[in-house]
Amino acid sequence: MTPNKSKSKRGRKPKAEWQRLRNEIKLHLDDGNYAVVKDMAREAGLSLNRFITRAVMGTPIRKALTDEEYAMVRSLQGIANNLNQLTRCANGMGFDTVVKKVDSMLTTTLGLLSKFRM
């Protein structure tokens, strides 16, 4: 006979007591208001429940970034990475050799930031 091993529990671990959502609030809306709230939640990129929870709690709700804005953010991340590499080069070879590259990166970055702030 083989000794009985304790079986591990399967599935997700239970949430801590303070994390459990036990209370609910019912909200009745007419069709027009419901459509407005649903559209606002979709624009913010949130589920209806999360949107209403944030609105009730007074948390600022921002619109989700568009694909164009995500592309700008990725571009800014790439520029930041390049600037970091140029800084390392400047420390090793001297700043005079890297000045032109830094100036071009700075103008590109400022241009993207001005578009992003619109």
Summary of the structure (lengths in Angstrom):
residues: 118
radius of gyration: 25.7
end to end distance: 73.7
largest distance: 78.8
contacts: 202
relative contact order: 0.07
helix: 64%
strand: 0%
